[in-house]
Amino acid sequence: MSPLAMLAGSVGAIFMLAGAAWALRLGGARIADADEASRTADDIVSGFEAERAVVASDGQAAIVHGRDGSIVVLKVHGAHIAGRRLARPVEAVLVPDGLRIATGERRFGTVTLRGVTEF
C-alpha cells in the first residue's frame, strides 16, 4: 500500500471517530446559564442550597453562592461538570481573561471564569 493511501485512510478514520464522538455528544460540555449552574451545584454537593450564580462567558466554569455563605466552584471536565465546595476561595485574582480562583485543592486546581470581573 502506498504511503499516500495509508495517509488518506488514517485521515478518514480520524474523521469517522470525530463524527461518532459528536453524534454521541462526547465532550463539549458547557454550563448554559446561572440556573443550570445552581441546579448542578445543588446536585453535586450534598446539602448545598444555591442562592445565586455567576457563569463564565465561555460556559466552562461558574461560581455558585450558597445560602450559608459557602461557594461551589464548577468547571467543565470533559463531558461532565465537576464541582468543589469552598468555605471561601483561597485566592481570587482578576486576570486579563477574567477571574481566577485558586481552590486550594491540588487535584481540582485553579479555575478561571472568563469574562467575569467580580463575584
Backbone hydrogen bonds in HBPLUS format (Angstrom, degrees):
<---DONOR---> <-ACCEPTOR-->    atom                        ^
c    i                          cat <-CA-CA->   ^        H-A-AA   ^      H-
h    n   atom  resd res      DA  || num        DHA   H-A  angle D-A-AA Bond
n    s   type  num  typ     dist DA aas  dist angle  dist       angle   num
A0006-MET N   A0002-SER O   3.02 MM   4  6.37 157.1  2.07 153.6 160.4     1
A0007-LEU N   A0003-PRO O   2.93 MM   4  6.12 155.0  1.99 145.2 151.8     2
A0008-ALA N   A0004-LEU O   2.96 MM   4  6.16 162.5  1.99 147.1 151.8     3
A0009-GLY N   A0005-ALA O   2.94 MM   4  6.10 156.1  2.00 145.3 151.9     4
A0010-SER N   A0006-MET O   2.95 MM   4  6.15 154.3  2.02 145.6 152.5     5
A0011-VAL N   A0007-LEU O   2.93 MM   4  6.17 165.1  1.95 155.9 159.5     6
A0012-GLY N   A0008-ALA O   2.96 MM   4  6.08 157.7  2.01 144.3 151.0     7
A0013-ALA N   A0009-GLY O   2.96 MM   4  6.16 151.9  2.04 143.0 150.4     8
A0014-ILE N   A0010-SER O   2.98 MM   4  6.25 153.5  2.05 148.1 155.2     9
A0015-PHE N   A0011-VAL O   3.05 MM   4  6.34 159.7  2.09 150.8 155.4    10
A0016-MET N   A0012-GLY O   2.99 MM   4  6.24 150.2  2.08 144.1 152.6    11
A0017-LEU N   A0013-ALA O   2.98 MM   4  6.22 159.7  2.02 150.5 155.1    12
A0018-ALA N   A0014-ILE O   2.93 MM   4  6.14 158.9  1.97 150.1 156.3    13
A0019-GLY N   A0015-PHE O   2.93 MM   4  6.04 155.1  1.99 143.1 150.0    14
A0020-ALA N   A0016-MET O   2.96 MM   4  6.20 152.6  2.04 145.2 152.7    15
A0021-ALA N   A0017-LEU O   2.95 MM   4  6.20 159.4  1.99 149.9 155.0    16
A0022-TRP N   A0018-ALA O   2.97 MM   4  6.17 155.8  2.02 146.4 153.0    17
A0023-ALA N   A0019-GLY O   2.90 MM   4  6.08 160.2  1.94 147.8 153.3    18
A0024-LEU N   A0020-ALA O   2.95 MM   4  6.12 147.4  2.06 145.3 153.9    19
A0026-LEU N   A0021-ALA O   2.92 MM   5  5.19 171.3  1.93 157.3 157.3    20
A0025-ARG N   A0022-TRP O   3.05 MM   3  4.93 155.8  2.11 101.5 108.6    21
A0031-ILE N   A0059-GLY O   2.73 MM  28  4.66 166.4  1.75 135.7 140.6    22
A0037-ALA N   A0033-ASP O   3.03 MM   4  6.33 158.9  2.08 150.9 157.5    23
A0038-SER N   A0034-ALA O   2.92 MM   4  6.11 158.9  1.96 149.3 154.4    24
A0039-ARG N   A0035-ASP O   3.00 MM   4  6.24 165.3  2.02 151.7 155.4    25
A0040-THR N   A0036-GLU O   2.87 MM   4  6.00 161.4  1.90 150.8 156.4    26
A0041-ALA N   A0037-ALA O   2.94 MM   4  6.12 162.5  1.97 150.5 154.9    27
A0042-ASP N   A0038-SER O   3.01 MM   4  6.21 161.0  2.04 149.0 154.3    28
A0043-ASP N   A0039-ARG O   2.94 MM   4  6.18 148.9  2.04 145.1 153.9    29
A0044-ILE N   A0040-THR O   2.84 MM   4  6.02 158.4  1.88 155.9 161.6    30
A0045-VAL N   A0041-ALA O   3.03 MM   4  5.92 169.7  2.04 151.5 154.4    31
A0048-PHE N   A0045-VAL O   3.19 MM   3  5.60 165.9  2.21 130.0 131.6    32
A0067-ARG N   A0049-GLU O   2.93 MM  18  5.88 151.4  2.02 164.4 173.8    33
A0051-GLU N   A0065-HIS O   2.71 MM  14  5.63 161.3  1.74 167.9 161.4    34
A0052-ARG N   A0065-HIS O   3.41 MM  13  5.38 156.8  2.47 133.1 138.5    35
A0065-HIS N   A0052-ARG O   2.76 MM  13  5.38 157.6  1.81 164.4 171.8    36
A0054-VAL N   A0063-ILE O   2.89 MM   9  5.42 157.1  1.95 154.3 162.0    37
A0063-ILE N   A0054-VAL O   2.91 MM   9  5.42 157.2  1.96 153.9 161.3    38
A0056-ALA N   A0061-ALA O   2.90 MM   5  5.44 178.2  1.90 151.7 151.9    39
A0059-GLY N   A0056-ALA O   3.01 MM   3  5.22 161.5  2.05 110.3 116.2    40
A0057-SER N   A0114-ARG O   2.71 MM  57  5.61 166.1  1.73 157.7 156.1    41
A0076-VAL N   A0060-GLN O   2.92 MM  16  5.18 157.2  1.98 145.8 143.5    42
A0062-ALA N   A0074-LEU O   3.03 MM  12  5.04 152.5  2.11 130.7 130.7    43
A0074-LEU N   A0062-ALA O   2.81 MM  12  5.04 174.6  1.82 151.7 153.6    44
A0064-VAL N   A0072-VAL O   2.81 MM   8  5.08 164.0  1.84 151.2 156.7    45
A0072-VAL N   A0064-VAL O   2.82 MM   8  5.08 152.7  1.89 144.2 153.5    46
A0066-GLY N   A0070-SER O   2.81 MM   4  5.33 162.8  1.84 168.1 162.2    47
A0069-GLY N   A0066-GLY O   3.14 MM   3  5.42 165.9  2.16 114.5 116.5    48
A0071-ILE N   A0086-LEU O   2.98 MM  15  5.37 170.2  1.99 159.8 163.0    49
A0086-LEU N   A0071-ILE O   2.73 MM  15  5.37 166.4  1.75 161.4 165.0    50
A0073-VAL N   A0084-ARG O   2.89 MM  11  5.45 156.4  1.95 158.7 158.1    51
A0084-ARG N   A0073-VAL O   3.00 MM  11  5.45 147.4  2.11 142.7 152.8    52
A0075-LYS N   A0082-ALA O   2.88 MM   7  5.46 154.2  1.94 154.6 160.0    53
A0082-ALA N   A0075-LYS O   2.84 MM   7  5.46 161.8  1.87 171.2 165.1    54
A0077-HIS N   A0080-HIS O   2.72 MM   3  5.28 174.4  1.72 154.7 156.4    55
A0080-HIS N   A0077-HIS O   3.16 MM   3  5.28 162.0  2.19 121.5 122.8    56
A0090-VAL N   A0102-ALA O   3.24 MM  12  5.65 133.7  2.47 164.8 177.6    57
A0102-ALA N   A0091-GLU O   2.77 MM  11  5.04 162.3  1.81 149.8 156.1    58
A0093-VAL N   A0100-ARG O   2.88 MM   7  5.24 160.6  1.92 150.3 155.6    59
A0100-ARG N   A0093-VAL O   2.82 MM   7  5.24 178.9  1.82 156.6 156.8    60
A0095-VAL N   A0098-GLY O   2.76 MM   3  5.29 172.5  1.77 161.1 163.8    61
A0098-GLY N   A0095-VAL O   2.99 MM   3  5.29 134.3  2.21 110.3 122.9    62
A0115-GLY N   A0097-ASP O   2.82 MM  18  6.18 163.1  1.85 149.4 151.7    63
A0099-LEU N   A0113-LEU O   3.13 MM  14  5.15 159.3  2.17 134.1 134.3    64
A0113-LEU N   A0099-LEU O   2.75 MM  14  5.15 168.8  1.76 156.3 156.4    65
A0101-ILE N   A0111-VAL O   2.72 MM  10  5.21 170.8  1.73 158.8 161.0    66
A0111-VAL N   A0101-ILE O   2.82 MM  10  5.21 165.3  1.84 151.7 154.2    67
A0109-GLY N   A0105-GLU O   2.81 MM   4  5.84 164.3  1.83 166.4 171.7    68
A0116-VAL N   A0113-LEU O   3.27 MM   3  5.71 159.7  2.32 132.3 131.6    69
